[in-house]
Amino acid sequence: MSEDFMLDTDDLQRRMDGAMTNLRTEFASLRTGRASASMLEPVMVDAYGALTPINQVGTVNVPEPRMVTVNVWDKGLVGKVEKAIRESGLGINPQLNGTIIMLPIPELNEERRRELTKVAATYAENARISIRNLRRDGMDQIKKAKADGMSEDDQKLWEQEVQDMTDAQIKLVDEALETKQAEIMQV
């Protein structure tokens, strides 16, 4: 039975990579004092009776380094898009110009930069927790195979492989966090 055991390391790696992808998406939504279309990705608009991503009700552009614009396609939704941006917690004050909503990105003060680095650290910790949970799942599969007759040497080899994958992913999370925090603190 022990020769038949094969831990699906590709699946484990894919799931760990998914945690990293999610972390990068969360990091992209953090404002760094520079305009980015991705900062509006989490904003949902109450359009036509359903919560809709902002990029499905208008075109999001970055015409200048400190300006994001949203060209709303349906004139009737301009107010709802503006309200969704105001209530999103991004700290941006929208300005209307017909169907175009302009979002000037203000300079970040020192206090706000420190808050954002703490938010980034929280996102990174959530990614680490996800990766550790995946490691636990892999280890549980190995323990089950051990109970089914896997040799102790094979168990140690598989456990080491899972641990190496986990360590590599945690290192990537730490590097991404360090980069994001440096980007946030850059004046």
C-alpha positions in Angstrom: 0.0 0.0 0.0 2.8 2.5 0.8 4.2 2.3 -2.7 0.8 3.4 -4.0 0.8 6.7 -2.1 1.5 9.7 -4.1 0.8 13.1 -2.6 -0.5 15.5 -5.3 2.2 18.1 -4.9 1.1 19.8 -8.1 -2.3 20.4 -6.5 -0.8 21.6 -3.3 1.5 23.9 -5.1 -1.4 25.3 -7.2 -3.4 26.0 -4.1 -0.4 27.7 -2.4 0.1 29.8 -5.6 -3.5 30.7 -5.3 -2.9 32.2 -1.9 -0.1 34.2 -3.3 -2.3 35.4 -6.2 -4.9 36.5 -3.7 -2.3 38.3 -1.7 -1.1 40.2 -4.8 -4.7 41.2 -5.6 -5.2 42.5 -2.1 -1.9 44.4 -2.2 -2.9 46.0 -5.6 -6.0 47.5 -3.9 -3.8 49.3 -1.3 -3.2 52.9 -2.2 0.4 54.0 -2.3 -0.1 57.6 -3.3 0.0 56.7 -7.0 -3.1 56.2 -9.1 -3.9 52.6 -10.1 -7.0 51.2 -11.8 -6.8 48.1 -9.6 -7.4 50.2 -6.4 -11.1 50.3 -7.5 -11.4 46.5 -8.0 -13.0 45.9 -4.5 -15.7 48.6 -5.1 -19.1 47.2 -5.7 -22.0 49.3 -7.2 -25.7 48.7 -6.5 -26.6 48.6 -10.2 -29.9 47.2 -11.5 -30.7 45.6 -8.2 -27.5 43.7 -7.8 -24.0 44.5 -6.5 -21.8 44.8 -9.5 -18.0 45.4 -9.8 -17.3 49.0 -10.8 -15.5 47.9 -14.0 -18.8 46.4 -15.3 -20.6 49.7 -15.1 -17.9 52.0 -16.5 -14.4 52.3 -17.9 -11.7 52.9 -15.3 -8.7 54.9 -16.6 -5.5 56.4 -15.2 -4.9 59.5 -17.3 -2.3 61.0 -14.9 -0.1 59.6 -12.1 -2.4 61.1 -9.5 -5.8 60.7 -11.1 -8.2 57.9 -11.8 -11.3 58.4 -13.9 -14.4 56.3 -14.2 -16.5 56.9 -17.3 -19.9 55.5 -16.3 -21.8 54.1 -19.3 -25.3 54.5 -17.9 -26.1 58.1 -16.9 -28.6 56.9 -14.3 -25.8 55.0 -12.4 -23.5 58.0 -11.9 -24.8 58.8 -8.5 -24.7 55.2 -7.4 -21.1 54.8 -8.6 -20.1 58.0 -6.8 -21.8 56.8 -3.6 -20.1 53.4 -3.8 -16.7 55.1 -4.1 -17.3 57.4 -1.2 -18.5 54.5 1.0 -15.6 52.1 -0.1 -13.2 53.4 2.6 -10.5 54.3 0.0 -10.3 57.8 1.4 -10.9 59.4 -2.1 -13.3 62.2 -2.7 -15.0 61.7 -6.2 -15.6 64.8 -8.4 -18.4 64.6 -11.0 -17.9 65.9 -14.6 -21.0 64.7 -16.5 -20.8 60.9 -16.7 -17.1 61.0 -15.8 -16.1 60.6 -12.2 -12.7 61.9 -11.4 -10.8 60.6 -8.4 -7.8 62.8 -7.5 -5.3 60.7 -5.4 -4.1 62.9 -2.5 -0.6 62.6 -1.1 -0.4 60.2 1.8 0.6 61.5 5.2 3.0 59.6 7.5 0.2 58.4 9.7 -1.8 57.0 6.8 1.3 55.3 5.4 1.9 53.5 8.7 -1.8 52.4 8.8 -1.5 51.0 5.2 1.7 49.1 6.1 -0.2 47.5 9.0 -3.1 46.6 6.6 -0.5 45.0 4.2 1.0 43.0 7.1 -2.5 41.7 7.9 -3.0 40.6 4.3 0.4 38.9 4.4 -0.5 37.1 7.6 -3.7 35.9 6.2 -1.8 34.5 3.2 0.7 32.8 5.6 -2.2 31.2 7.5 -3.7 29.9 4.2 -0.4 28.4 3.2 0.0 26.8 6.7 -3.5 25.3 6.4 -2.5 23.8 3.1 0.6 22.3 4.7 -1.5 20.8 7.4 -3.8 19.2 4.8 -0.7 17.7 3.1 0.7 16.4 6.4 -2.7 14.9 7.3 -2.7 13.0 4.0 0.8 11.7 4.8 -0.2 10.7 8.3 -3.2 8.8 6.9 -0.9 7.0 4.4 1.4 6.2 7.3 -1.5 4.6 9.2 -2.2 2.6 6.0 1.3 1.1 6.0 3.7 3.7 4.6 7.3 3.3 5.8 8.7 5.9 8.2 11.4 6.9 5.7 8.8 7.6 3.0 6.8 9.6 5.6 9.8 11.7 6.4 10.6 12.3 2.7 7.0 13.4 1.9 6.9 15.6 5.1 10.2 17.3 4.1 8.9 18.0 0.6 5.7 19.6 1.9 7.7 21.6 4.4 10.1 22.8 1.7 7.1 23.9 -0.5 5.6 25.7 2.5 8.9 27.5 3.4 9.3 28.6 -0.2 5.8 30.1 -0.3 6.1 31.8 3.1 9.4 33.3 1.9 7.6 34.7 -1.2 4.9 36.2 1.0 7.5 37.9 3.2 9.3 39.3 0.2 6.1 40.6 -1.3 5.2 42.2 2.0 8.6 43.8 2.3 8.3 45.2 -1.2 4.8 46.5 -0.7 5.7 48.2 2.6 8.7 49.9 1.0 6.4 51.1 -1.8 3.9 52.5 0.7 6.5 54.3 2.8 8.2 55.8 -0.3 7.5 59.5 -0.4 
